[in-house]
Amino acid sequence: MSSREDPTGRQFSLRSASGRATATVAQVGASLRHVAVGGVDVVPPYPHGGPTPAASGIVLVPWPNRVRDGRWTQRGETRQLALSEPALGNASHGLLRFAPFEPVELSDAAAALGARVYPQTGYPFHLDVTIRYTLHDDGLDVTHSITNLGDDDAPVALGQHPYLCIGDADASDLVLRSPGATFIRTDERKLPTGRAAVDDATDLRAGRRLGDLDLDTAYTDLARDADGRVRTSLSAPDGRRITLWQGAGFDYVQVFTTDRYPGRSLAVAVEPMTAPADAFNSGDGLRWLVSGENWTTGWGLEWQL
């Protein structure tokens, strides 16, 4: 790589206690850029020298997904956000997608990065945002923390946009399982029009071959395991598996398949979210933090490789 700064900012490298697992976090968007276990990629890397592609691994705060027309109304106030997705007329993926996060704590196996959401047009609220990645031999823990620094109650939701893979296994033959019983119908602008029980095209509960899917779909009514976590898994024919778990408050998951990820003919993002698209209007999953209040929650990865 050349001596010029990468468009994704500083790169923070993590290594688990035994060295079996490694990860890279990019400064811009605090994005989870790469994870490998025993030399097997489980979060696919992308080339240096360009901006983060396809929202790979970025933090989505103070809303995930989209706000219709960038315009939202809550508590009797209507506000107008910048249209960051002009082709569809939406405000997309929050306000920190292109923001540099600064290191708060760094060690061999952990990195905590922080950024501020400052009051601005369409979102006159002040937030302190921290994300902490902790790498273990058998998994990765991701902890989000948001504090309202302002005087007024602040509406917040959050999510993240990681992609998953299993080394050089043919992505088409991977089996995707996710426990959502309900999916959110959307229009041509990727905005909600209603909810429905999963059907033959969207039901992932028993597992579906990734090559048979074409999804940009949010799920809810997520079944939780005995430990209270929601789990979505990607499995290879040889039994290897990567699992994304969601903790308290992460009651939605977006599954996005694409042929536009660098170096991959098929890629899948599994996006844990605390609210669906257009939550700033519907109020679904939206959380109001009073002045000084902190909200901490998390998700993570597990692997059997």
C-alpha contacts under 8 A as a table, 3 or more apart, distances in Angstrom:
res1	aa1	res2	aa2	distance
1	M	48	H	7.19
1	M	49	G	7.73
2	S	5	E	8.00
5	E	9	G	6.41
5	E	10	R	7.64
6	D	9	G	5.27
6	D	10	R	7.18
6	D	48	H	6.63
6	D	49	G	5.43
6	D	50	G	7.07
7	P	49	G	6.30
7	P	50	G	5.66
7	P	51	P	5.25
7	P	52	T	7.96
8	T	11	Q	7.90
8	T	26	A	5.89
8	T	27	Q	6.15
8	T	28	V	4.97
8	T	50	G	7.33
8	T	51	P	5.70
8	T	52	T	6.41
9	G	26	A	6.33
9	G	27	Q	5.02
9	G	28	V	5.67
9	G	100	P	7.09
10	R	26	A	6.02
10	R	27	Q	5.16
10	R	28	V	7.88
11	Q	24	T	6.51
11	Q	25	V	5.82
11	Q	26	A	4.75
11	Q	27	Q	6.19
12	F	24	T	5.53
12	F	25	V	5.07
12	F	26	A	6.31
12	F	27	Q	7.52
12	F	111	A	7.40
13	S	22	T	7.33
13	S	23	A	5.82
13	S	24	T	4.60
13	S	25	V	6.56
13	S	108	D	7.76
14	L	22	T	5.49
14	L	23	A	4.98
14	L	24	T	6.19
14	L	107	S	7.73
14	L	108	D	5.53
14	L	109	A	4.89
14	L	110	A	6.28
14	L	111	A	7.52
14	L	135	L	6.85
15	R	18	S	7.97
15	R	19	G	5.53
15	R	20	R	7.61
15	R	21	A	5.91
15	R	22	T	4.53
15	R	23	A	6.56
15	R	108	D	5.68
15	R	109	A	4.96
15	R	135	L	6.75
16	S	19	G	4.96
16	S	20	R	6.38
16	S	21	A	5.32
16	S	22	T	6.40
16	S	108	D	7.32
16	S	109	A	5.22
16	S	135	L	5.44
16	S	136	H	4.96
16	S	137	D	5.46
17	A	20	R	7.75
17	A	109	A	7.04
17	A	136	H	6.77
17	A	137	D	6.71
18	S	21	A	7.72
18	S	137	D	6.72
19	G	22	T	6.92
19	G	137	D	7.53
20	R	37	V	5.70
20	R	38	G	5.09
20	R	39	G	7.90
20	R	137	D	6.02
21	A	35	V	7.28
21	A	36	A	5.71
21	A	37	V	4.33
21	A	38	G	6.24
21	A	39	G	7.97
21	A	135	L	7.36
21	A	136	H	7.03
21	A	137	D	5.59
21	A	138	D	7.82
22	T	35	V	5.72
22	T	36	A	5.39
22	T	37	V	6.52
22	T	135	L	7.60
23	A	32	L	7.81
23	A	33	R	7.52
23	A	34	H	5.37
23	A	35	V	4.25
23	A	36	A	6.41
23	A	135	L	7.58
24	T	32	L	6.44
24	T	33	R	5.39
24	T	34	H	5.10
24	T	35	V	6.58
25	V	30	A	6.33
25	V	31	S	5.57
25	V	32	L	4.73
25	V	33	R	5.21
25	V	34	H	7.10
26	A	29	G	7.21
26	A	30	A	5.48
26	A	31	S	5.17
26	A	32	L	6.57
26	A	33	R	6.09
27	Q	30	A	4.88
27	Q	31	S	6.86
27	Q	100	P	5.40
27	Q	101	F	5.34
27	Q	102	E	7.06
27	Q	113	L	7.98
28	V	31	S	6.59
28	V	97	R	7.14
28	V	98	F	5.62
28	V	99	A	5.41
28	V	100	P	4.36
28	V	101	F	6.17
29	G	58	I	4.95
29	G	59	V	5.65
29	G	96	L	5.85
29	G	97	R	4.71
29	G	98	F	5.51
29	G	99	A	5.57
29	G	100	P	6.22
29	G	101	F	6.67
30	A	57	G	7.83
30	A	58	I	6.04
30	A	59	V	6.27
30	A	100	P	7.28
30	A	101	F	5.87
30	A	113	L	6.84
30	A	131	I	7.59
31	S	56	S	6.80
31	S	57	G	4.38
31	S	58	I	4.10
31	S	59	V	6.36
32	L	35	V	7.82
32	L	43	V	7.98
32	L	56	S	7.31
32	L	57	G	4.43
32	L	58	I	6.66
32	L	162	P	6.66
33	R	43	V	7.25
33	R	44	P	7.49
33	R	45	P	5.96
33	R	46	Y	7.37
33	R	56	S	6.99
33	R	57	G	6.09
34	H	41	D	7.49
34	H	42	V	7.68
34	H	43	V	5.00
34	H	44	P	5.67
34	H	45	P	4.84
34	H	46	Y	7.96
35	V	41	D	5.95
35	V	42	V	5.63
35	V	43	V	4.82
35	V	44	P	7.12
35	V	45	P	7.76
36	A	39	G	5.58
36	A	40	V	5.11
36	A	41	D	4.18
36	A	42	V	5.56
36	A	43	V	6.88
37	V	40	V	5.08
37	V	41	D	6.44
37	V	42	V	7.13
37	V	137	D	7.92
37	V	305	L	7.71
40	V	166	I	6.74
40	V	167	G	4.71
40	V	168	D	7.89
41	D	44	P	5.88
41	D	45	P	7.84
41	D	165	C	6.65
41	D	166	I	5.86
41	D	167	G	4.50
41	D	168	D	7.89
42	V	164	L	5.57
42	V	165	C	4.75
42	V	166	I	5.01
42	V	167	G	6.28
42	V	242	I	6.83
43	V	162	P	7.28
43	V	163	Y	5.73
43	V	164	L	4.73
43	V	165	C	5.78
43	V	166	I	7.92
44	P	163	Y	6.67
44	P	164	L	6.48
44	P	165	C	6.21
46	Y	52	T	8.00
46	Y	53	P	7.66
46	Y	262	P	6.15
46	Y	263	G	7.68
47	P	50	G	7.09
47	P	262	P	7.63
50	G	53	P	7.98
52	T	55	A	6.12
52	T	56	S	6.11
53	P	56	S	5.78
53	P	261	Y	6.98
53	P	262	P	7.53
54	A	260	R	7.61
54	A	261	Y	6.68
55	A	58	I	5.80
55	A	97	R	7.85
55	A	161	H	6.42
56	S	161	H	5.84
56	S	162	P	5.73
56	S	163	Y	6.44
57	G	160	Q	6.32
57	G	161	H	4.55
57	G	162	P	4.01
57	G	163	Y	6.70
58	I	97	R	6.27
58	I	160	Q	5.72
58	I	161	H	5.42
58	I	162	P	7.13
59	V	96	L	7.03
59	V	97	R	6.58
59	V	158	L	7.65
59	V	159	G	6.26
59	V	160	Q	4.67
59	V	161	H	6.79
60	L	63	W	5.97
60	L	64	P	4.92
60	L	65	N	7.69
60	L	93	H	5.25
60	L	94	G	5.25
60	L	95	L	7.48
60	L	96	L	6.84
60	L	97	R	6.75
60	L	158	L	5.41
60	L	159	G	4.83
60	L	160	Q	5.36
60	L	161	H	7.53
61	V	64	P	6.31
61	V	93	H	7.12
61	V	94	G	4.77
61	V	95	L	6.10
61	V	96	L	6.29
61	V	156	V	7.35
61	V	157	A	6.46
61	V	158	L	4.90
61	V	159	G	6.82
62	P	94	G	5.34
62	P	95	L	6.63
62	P	155	P	7.67
62	P	156	V	4.92
62	P	157	A	5.24
62	P	158	L	5.70
63	W	66	R	7.62
63	W	93	H	6.36
63	W	94	G	4.88
63	W	156	V	6.29
63	W	157	A	4.67
63	W	158	L	5.19
63	W	159	G	7.27
63	W	275	A	7.63
63	W	279	A	7.66
63	W	280	F	7.74
64	P	92	S	7.36
64	P	93	H	4.91
64	P	94	G	5.94
64	P	157	A	6.70
64	P	158	L	5.46
64	P	159	G	5.27
64	P	160	Q	7.54
64	P	273	M	6.65
64	P	275	A	7.01
64	P	276	P	7.07
64	P	277	A	6.69
65	N	92	S	5.55
65	N	93	H	4.84
65	N	94	G	7.48
65	N	276	P	6.94
65	N	277	A	4.96
65	N	278	D	7.45
66	R	70	G	7.99
66	R	90	N	6.04
66	R	91	A	5.53
66	R	92	S	4.38
66	R	93	H	6.18
66	R	94	G	7.95
66	R	190	K	7.91
66	R	191	L	7.09
66	R	277	A	4.95
66	R	278	D	5.48
67	V	70	G	5.05
67	V	71	R	6.77
67	V	72	W	7.24
67	V	90	N	5.62
67	V	91	A	5.09
67	V	92	S	6.47
67	V	191	L	7.94
67	V	277	A	6.53
67	V	278	D	4.41
67	V	279	A	7.31
67	V	280	F	6.73
67	V	281	N	7.60
68	R	71	R	6.18
68	R	72	W	7.63
68	R	89	G	7.14
68	R	90	N	5.18
68	R	91	A	6.88
68	R	191	L	6.85
68	R	278	D	6.09
69	D	83	L	7.00
69	D	89	G	5.19
69	D	90	N	4.73
69	D	91	A	6.70
70	G	80	Q	5.65
70	G	81	L	4.68
70	G	82	A	6.22
70	G	83	L	5.73
70	G	89	G	7.38
70	G	90	N	5.26
70	G	91	A	4.62
71	R	78	T	7.07
71	R	79	R	5.73
71	R	80	Q	4.53
71	R	81	L	6.11
71	R	122	G	7.89
72	W	78	T	5.57
72	W	79	R	5.51
72	W	80	Q	6.65
72	W	280	F	5.77
72	W	281	N	5.19
73	T	76	G	6.62
73	T	77	E	5.44
73	T	78	T	4.22
73	T	79	R	6.43
73	T	280	F	7.05
73	T	281	N	5.69
74	Q	77	E	5.53
74	Q	78	T	6.70
74	Q	280	F	7.21
74	Q	281	N	6.76
74	Q	283	G	7.85
79	R	121	T	7.95
79	R	122	G	4.90
79	R	123	Y	7.38
80	Q	121	T	6.92
80	Q	122	G	4.49
81	L	91	A	6.52
81	L	121	T	6.15
81	L	122	G	4.19
81	L	123	Y	6.98
82	A	91	A	6.25
82	A	121	T	7.54
82	A	122	G	7.31
83	L	86	P	5.48
83	L	89	G	6.11
83	L	90	N	5.28
83	L	91	A	4.59
83	L	92	S	7.53
84	S	89	G	7.99
84	S	90	N	6.46
84	S	91	A	4.92
84	S	92	S	5.77
85	E	88	L	5.85
85	E	89	G	5.86
85	E	90	N	5.05
85	E	91	A	5.79
85	E	92	S	5.88
86	P	89	G	4.59
86	P	90	N	6.28
87	A	90	N	7.97
88	L	189	R	5.45
89	G	189	R	7.79
91	A	94	G	7.38
93	H	97	R	6.80
94	G	97	R	6.68
95	L	98	F	7.76
95	L	99	A	7.79
95	L	117	V	7.13
96	L	99	A	4.79
96	L	100	P	7.93
96	L	115	A	7.98
96	L	117	V	7.35
99	A	115	A	7.61
100	P	115	A	7.11
101	F	113	L	5.56
101	F	114	G	5.08
101	F	115	A	4.88
102	E	113	L	5.26
102	E	114	G	5.24
102	E	115	A	6.43
103	P	106	L	6.81
103	P	111	A	7.16
103	P	112	A	5.96
103	P	113	L	4.40
103	P	114	G	6.32
104	V	111	A	7.64
104	V	112	A	5.27
104	V	113	L	5.25
104	V	114	G	6.22
105	E	110	A	7.71
105	E	111	A	5.70
105	E	112	A	4.95
105	E	113	L	7.07
106	L	110	A	5.89
106	L	111	A	4.59
106	L	112	A	6.43
107	S	110	A	5.14
107	S	111	A	6.36
109	A	134	T	5.89
109	A	135	L	5.23
109	A	136	H	7.29
110	A	132	R	7.13
110	A	133	Y	5.47
110	A	134	T	4.37
110	A	135	L	6.17
111	A	132	R	5.65
111	A	133	Y	5.34
111	A	134	T	6.73
112	A	130	T	6.70
112	A	131	I	5.58
112	A	132	R	4.04
112	A	133	Y	6.30
113	L	130	T	5.59
113	L	131	I	5.46
113	L	132	R	6.37
114	G	128	D	7.36
114	G	129	V	5.52
114	G	130	T	4.24
114	G	131	I	6.44
115	A	128	D	6.26
115	A	129	V	5.29
115	A	130	T	6.53
116	R	126	H	7.29
116	R	127	L	5.62
116	R	128	D	4.76
116	R	129	V	5.86
117	V	125	F	7.46
117	V	126	H	5.57
117	V	127	L	4.95
117	V	128	D	6.54
117	V	129	V	7.47
118	Y	124	P	7.54
118	Y	125	F	6.48
118	Y	126	H	4.82
118	Y	127	L	6.63
119	P	123	Y	5.95
119	P	124	P	4.05
119	P	125	F	4.63
119	P	126	H	5.35
120	Q	123	Y	5.31
120	Q	124	P	5.11
120	Q	125	F	7.43
121	T	124	P	6.50
125	F	148	N	7.86
125	F	150	G	6.22
125	F	152	D	7.41
125	F	154	A	5.95
126	H	148	N	6.12
126	H	149	L	5.30
126	H	150	G	5.08
126	H	154	A	7.82
127	L	146	I	6.59
127	L	147	T	5.62
127	L	148	N	4.78
127	L	149	L	5.40
127	L	150	G	7.23
128	D	146	I	5.65
128	D	147	T	5.10
128	D	148	N	6.54
128	D	149	L	6.64
129	V	144	H	7.49
129	V	145	S	5.82
129	V	146	I	4.67
129	V	147	T	6.66
130	T	144	H	5.95
130	T	145	S	5.11
130	T	146	I	6.52
131	I	142	V	6.97
131	I	143	T	5.59
131	I	144	H	4.64
131	I	145	S	6.30
132	R	141	D	7.90
132	R	142	V	5.65
132	R	143	T	5.08
132	R	144	H	6.63
133	Y	140	L	6.92
133	Y	141	D	5.81
133	Y	142	V	4.77
133	Y	143	T	6.68
134	T	140	L	5.72
134	T	141	D	5.13
134	T	142	V	6.58
135	L	139	G	6.29
135	L	140	L	4.59
135	L	141	D	6.52
136	H	139	G	5.10
136	H	140	L	5.88
138	D	302	E	6.10
138	D	303	W	6.03
138	D	304	Q	7.65
139	G	300	G	7.28
139	G	301	L	5.24
139	G	302	E	4.37
139	G	303	W	6.13
140	L	300	G	5.34
140	L	301	L	4.99
140	L	302	E	6.69
141	D	298	G	7.46
141	D	299	W	6.38
141	D	300	G	4.49
141	D	301	L	6.65
142	V	298	G	5.49
142	V	299	W	5.35
142	V	300	G	5.27
143	T	296	T	7.03
143	T	297	T	5.85
143	T	298	G	4.31
143	T	299	W	6.68
144	H	296	T	5.57
144	H	297	T	5.47
144	H	298	G	5.63
145	S	294	N	6.87
145	S	295	W	5.64
145	S	296	T	4.34
145	S	297	T	6.71
146	I	294	N	5.55
146	I	295	W	5.24
146	I	296	T	6.50
147	T	289	L	7.71
147	T	292	G	6.29
147	T	293	E	5.60
147	T	294	N	4.23
147	T	295	W	6.41
148	N	153	D	7.71
148	N	154	A	6.63
148	N	289	L	6.17
148	N	290	V	6.72
148	N	291	S	5.45
148	N	292	G	5.15
148	N	293	E	5.66
148	N	294	N	6.65
149	L	291	S	6.25
149	L	292	G	5.67
150	G	153	D	7.67
150	G	154	A	7.85
150	G	291	S	5.71
150	G	292	G	7.33
151	D	290	V	7.78
151	D	291	S	5.10
151	D	292	G	7.99
152	D	290	V	6.61
152	D	291	S	5.93
153	D	288	W	5.99
153	D	289	L	5.39
153	D	290	V	4.39
153	D	291	S	5.95
154	A	288	W	5.29
154	A	289	L	5.17
154	A	290	V	6.55
154	A	291	S	7.81
155	P	280	F	7.85
155	P	286	L	6.42
155	P	287	R	5.58
155	P	288	W	4.42
155	P	289	L	6.46
156	V	286	L	5.96
156	V	287	R	5.28
156	V	288	W	6.20
156	V	289	L	7.34
157	A	273	M	7.80
157	A	274	T	5.81
157	A	275	A	5.97
157	A	285	G	7.08
157	A	286	L	5.58
157	A	287	R	6.30
158	L	273	M	5.92
158	L	274	T	5.64
158	L	275	A	7.08
159	G	271	E	6.76
159	G	272	P	5.50
159	G	273	M	4.14
159	G	274	T	6.28
159	G	275	A	7.93
160	Q	271	E	5.54
160	Q	272	P	5.92
160	Q	273	M	6.80
161	H	269	A	6.42
161	H	270	V	6.77
161	H	271	E	4.80
161	H	272	P	7.40
162	P	269	A	5.55
162	P	270	V	6.10
162	P	271	E	6.16
163	Y	267	A	7.09
163	Y	268	V	5.58
163	Y	269	A	4.00
163	Y	270	V	6.16
164	L	234	L	7.71
164	L	242	I	7.60
164	L	267	A	7.47
164	L	268	V	6.10
164	L	269	A	6.18
164	L	270	V	7.12
165	C	169	A	7.99
165	C	171	A	7.20
165	C	234	L	7.49
165	C	242	I	7.66
165	C	267	A	7.40
165	C	268	V	7.54
166	I	169	A	5.80
166	I	171	A	7.88
166	I	234	L	7.95
166	I	235	S	7.86
166	I	236	A	7.15
166	I	240	R	7.55
166	I	241	R	7.38
166	I	242	I	7.21
169	A	173	D	7.73
169	A	174	L	7.61
169	A	236	A	6.87
170	D	173	D	5.61
170	D	174	L	6.92
171	A	174	L	5.28
171	A	210	L	6.66
171	A	211	G	7.00
171	A	266	L	6.16
171	A	267	A	7.03
172	S	209	R	6.67
172	S	210	L	5.09
172	S	211	G	3.82
172	S	212	D	7.46
172	S	266	L	7.10
173	D	209	R	5.86
173	D	210	L	6.29
173	D	211	G	6.35
173	D	236	A	6.92
173	D	237	P	7.13
174	L	209	R	5.75
174	L	210	L	5.56
174	L	211	G	7.69
174	L	234	L	6.28
174	L	235	S	5.39
174	L	236	A	4.87
174	L	237	P	6.86
175	V	207	G	5.81
175	V	208	R	5.23
175	V	209	R	4.47
175	V	210	L	5.72
175	V	233	S	7.91
175	V	234	L	5.51
175	V	235	S	5.07
175	V	236	A	6.57
176	L	204	L	6.76
176	L	207	G	5.24
176	L	208	R	5.31
176	L	209	R	6.31
176	L	210	L	6.13
176	L	232	T	7.39
176	L	233	S	5.78
176	L	234	L	4.67
176	L	235	S	6.65
177	R	204	L	5.10
177	R	205	R	5.52
177	R	206	A	6.28
177	R	207	G	4.23
177	R	208	R	6.56
177	R	232	T	5.56
177	R	233	S	5.23
177	R	234	L	6.56
178	S	204	L	5.17
178	S	205	R	5.19
178	S	206	A	7.95
178	S	207	G	7.27
178	S	231	R	6.63
178	S	232	T	4.42
178	S	233	S	6.65
179	P	204	L	6.72
179	P	205	R	4.84
179	P	222	L	5.33
179	P	223	A	5.42
179	P	224	R	7.96
179	P	230	V	7.44
179	P	231	R	7.20
179	P	232	T	6.97
180	G	183	F	7.17
180	G	198	V	7.73
180	G	203	D	7.66
180	G	204	L	7.35
180	G	205	R	6.79
180	G	219	Y	5.24
180	G	220	T	5.28
180	G	221	D	5.48
180	G	222	L	4.33
180	G	223	A	6.55
181	A	197	A	5.98
181	A	198	V	5.72
181	A	203	D	7.50
181	A	205	R	7.77
181	A	219	Y	7.25
181	A	220	T	6.59
181	A	221	D	5.39
181	A	222	L	6.38
181	A	223	A	7.81
182	T	195	R	6.67
182	T	196	A	5.57
182	T	197	A	4.47
182	T	198	V	5.21
182	T	219	Y	5.65
182	T	220	T	5.32
182	T	221	D	5.74
182	T	222	L	7.95
183	F	195	R	5.80
183	F	196	A	5.67
183	F	197	A	6.30
183	F	198	V	5.81
183	F	202	T	7.53
183	F	217	T	6.87
183	F	218	A	5.71
183	F	219	Y	4.35
183	F	220	T	6.18
184	I	192	P	6.27
184	I	193	T	7.43
184	I	194	G	5.91
184	I	195	R	4.51
184	I	196	A	6.53
184	I	217	T	6.80
184	I	218	A	5.57
184	I	219	Y	6.31
184	I	220	T	7.85
185	R	192	P	5.66
185	R	193	T	5.46
185	R	194	G	5.27
185	R	195	R	5.62
185	R	196	A	7.08
185	R	217	T	7.79
186	T	189	R	7.48
186	T	190	K	5.20
186	T	191	L	4.92
186	T	192	P	4.36
186	T	193	T	5.18
186	T	194	G	7.26
187	D	190	K	5.29
187	D	191	L	5.54
187	D	192	P	6.60
187	D	193	T	6.46
188	E	191	L	7.46
191	L	277	A	6.36
191	L	278	D	6.91
192	P	277	A	6.61
192	P	278	D	7.22
198	V	201	A	7.72
198	V	202	T	5.47
198	V	203	D	4.97
199	D	202	T	5.34
199	D	203	D	5.42
200	D	203	D	5.82
201	A	213	L	7.72
202	T	215	L	7.82
203	D	206	A	7.61
204	L	207	G	5.04
204	L	208	R	5.87
208	R	212	D	7.31
208	R	213	L	7.61
209	R	212	D	5.54
209	R	213	L	7.08
210	L	213	L	5.38
211	G	266	L	7.86
213	L	257	T	7.44
214	D	256	F	7.82
214	D	257	T	5.94
214	D	258	T	7.83
215	L	255	V	6.27
215	L	256	F	5.24
215	L	257	T	5.45
216	D	254	Q	6.93
216	D	255	V	5.66
216	D	256	F	4.27
216	D	257	T	6.51
217	T	254	Q	5.43
217	T	255	V	5.40
217	T	256	F	6.53
218	A	252	Y	6.65
218	A	253	V	5.57
218	A	254	Q	4.08
218	A	255	V	6.36
218	A	276	P	7.04
219	Y	222	L	7.26
219	Y	252	Y	5.58
219	Y	253	V	5.33
219	Y	254	Q	6.18
219	Y	255	V	7.99
220	T	251	D	6.13
220	T	252	Y	4.81
220	T	253	V	6.79
221	D	251	D	7.29
221	D	252	Y	7.77
222	L	230	V	6.58
222	L	251	D	6.55
222	L	252	Y	7.15
223	A	230	V	6.28
224	R	227	D	7.62
224	R	228	G	5.30
224	R	229	R	5.09
224	R	230	V	4.54
224	R	231	R	7.36
225	D	228	G	5.30
225	D	229	R	5.44
225	D	230	V	6.24
225	D	231	R	7.63
226	A	229	R	7.43
228	G	247	G	7.06
228	G	248	A	7.49
229	R	245	W	6.01
229	R	246	Q	5.45
229	R	247	G	5.24
229	R	248	A	7.36
230	V	245	W	5.33
230	V	246	Q	4.99
230	V	247	G	6.88
231	R	243	T	6.41
231	R	244	L	5.66
231	R	245	W	4.43
231	R	246	Q	6.53
232	T	243	T	5.60
232	T	244	L	5.27
232	T	245	W	6.47
232	T	270	V	7.84
233	S	241	R	6.78
233	S	242	I	5.71
233	S	243	T	4.15
233	S	244	L	6.23
234	L	241	R	5.66
234	L	242	I	5.39
234	L	243	T	6.32
235	S	239	G	6.36
235	S	240	R	5.76
235	S	241	R	4.35
235	S	242	I	6.60
236	A	239	G	5.45
236	A	240	R	5.29
236	A	241	R	6.33
237	P	240	R	7.43
239	G	305	L	7.92
240	R	303	W	7.89
240	R	304	Q	5.69
240	R	305	L	4.82
241	R	303	W	5.76
241	R	304	Q	5.16
241	R	305	L	6.30
242	I	301	L	7.06
242	I	302	E	5.95
242	I	303	W	4.48
242	I	304	Q	6.46
242	I	305	L	7.92
243	T	301	L	5.57
243	T	302	E	5.06
243	T	303	W	6.05
244	L	270	V	7.64
244	L	299	W	7.35
244	L	300	G	5.73
244	L	301	L	4.57
244	L	302	E	6.45
245	W	299	W	5.53
245	W	300	G	5.35
245	W	301	L	6.11
245	W	302	E	7.60
246	Q	250	F	5.72
246	Q	251	D	7.91
246	Q	272	P	6.52
246	Q	298	G	6.70
246	Q	299	W	4.41
246	Q	300	G	6.72
247	G	250	F	5.85
247	G	297	T	6.63
247	G	298	G	5.45
247	G	299	W	5.38
248	A	251	D	7.59
248	A	297	T	6.42
248	A	298	G	7.36
249	G	274	T	5.59
249	G	297	T	7.03
250	F	253	V	7.70
250	F	272	P	6.20
250	F	273	M	5.30
250	F	274	T	4.27
250	F	275	A	7.60
250	F	298	G	7.87
250	F	299	W	7.94
251	D	272	P	7.94
251	D	273	M	6.66
251	D	274	T	5.53
251	D	275	A	7.12
251	D	285	G	7.97
252	Y	272	P	6.25
252	Y	273	M	5.05
252	Y	274	T	5.92
252	Y	275	A	6.27
252	Y	276	P	6.61
253	V	270	V	6.79
253	V	271	E	5.39
253	V	272	P	4.68
253	V	273	M	5.62
254	Q	269	A	7.76
254	Q	270	V	5.92
254	Q	271	E	4.89
254	Q	272	P	6.64
254	Q	273	M	7.35
255	V	268	V	7.03
255	V	269	A	5.80
255	V	270	V	4.91
255	V	271	E	6.38
256	F	268	V	5.58
256	F	269	A	5.07
256	F	270	V	6.69
257	T	266	L	7.02
257	T	267	A	5.70
257	T	268	V	4.46
257	T	269	A	6.47
258	T	261	Y	6.70
258	T	265	S	7.99
258	T	266	L	5.72
258	T	267	A	5.38
258	T	268	V	6.43
259	D	264	R	6.85
259	D	265	S	5.00
259	D	266	L	4.66
259	D	267	A	6.32
260	R	264	R	7.41
260	R	265	S	7.20
260	R	266	L	7.54
260	R	267	A	7.82
261	Y	264	R	5.61
261	Y	265	S	7.30
261	Y	266	L	7.28
261	Y	267	A	6.27
264	R	267	A	6.33
272	P	299	W	7.41
273	M	276	P	6.91
274	T	285	G	5.93
274	T	286	L	7.75
275	A	279	A	6.12
275	A	284	D	6.15
275	A	285	G	4.35
275	A	286	L	6.27
276	P	279	A	5.77
276	P	284	D	6.98
276	P	285	G	7.16
278	D	281	N	5.61
278	D	282	S	6.36
279	A	282	S	4.88
279	A	283	G	4.93
279	A	284	D	5.22
279	A	285	G	6.70
279	A	286	L	6.14
280	F	283	G	5.61
280	F	284	D	7.92
280	F	286	L	6.90
283	G	286	L	5.16
289	L	292	G	7.82
289	L	293	E	5.61
289	L	294	N	7.28
289	L	295	W	7.73
290	V	293	E	5.42
